[in-house]
Amino acid sequence: MVKIALEHNAAAVIMVHNHPSGDPEPSQADRTLTTTLKNALNMVGTRILDHVVVGYEGCVSLAERGYL
């Protein structure tokens, strides 16, 4: 993700992925990945605006939940 952000000279990114189980609740792995990528992207001057998890029941924004 850092490489792609650099290639596109991105100031910010929004991450989105789905949970095949249908439950959009962010897992601990989702929160850990978000923190890891946030730190890596910060080192190259790129922000994560949000990380959205999509499921059958809707979607959940990690930014709205305070994880960013």
C-alpha positions in Angstrom: 0.0 0.0 0.0 2.9 2.4 0.8 4.4 1.8 -2.6 1.1 2.4 -4.4 0.5 5.6 -2.4 4.0 6.9 -3.4 3.5 5.9 -7.0 0.3 8.0 -7.1 1.7 10.8 -5.0 -1.3 10.3 -2.7 -1.8 12.8 0.1 -4.4 10.4 1.7 -6.0 7.0 1.3 -9.3 5.3 2.2 -9.1 1.6 2.7 -12.1 -0.7 2.1 -12.5 -4.4 2.4 -15.3 -6.9 2.9 -15.9 -9.6 5.4 -17.2 -12.7 3.5 -18.9 -13.8 6.7 -21.3 -10.8 6.2 -20.5 -9.3 9.6 -19.1 -5.8 9.1 -17.7 -5.5 12.6 -14.0 -4.8 12.5 -11.9 -7.6 13.8 -8.8 -7.2 16.0 -6.7 -8.0 12.9 -8.5 -5.2 11.0 -7.6 -2.7 13.8 -4.0 -3.9 14.0 -3.6 -3.7 10.2 -5.1 -0.2 10.2 -2.6 1.0 12.9 0.4 -0.7 11.2 -0.5 0.9 7.8 -1.3 4.3 9.4 2.2 4.3 10.9 3.9 3.2 7.7 2.0 5.7 5.6 2.7 8.5 8.1 6.4 8.0 7.4 6.0 9.0 3.8 3.5 11.8 4.5 0.3 10.0 3.5 -2.8 9.9 5.8 -5.4 7.2 6.2 -8.8 9.0 6.1 -10.8 5.9 6.8 -10.9 2.1 6.7 -14.3 0.8 5.9 -15.4 -2.8 6.5 -18.3 -4.0 4.3 -20.6 -6.9 5.1 -24.1 -8.1 4.4 -25.5 -6.1 7.2 -24.0 -2.8 6.0 -20.6 -1.2 6.6 -18.5 0.1 9.5 -16.1 3.0 9.5 -13.1 2.6 11.7 -12.7 6.4 11.6 -16.2 6.8 13.1 -15.4 4.3 15.7 -12.3 6.3 16.8 -9.6 3.9 15.5 -8.0 6.6 13.4 
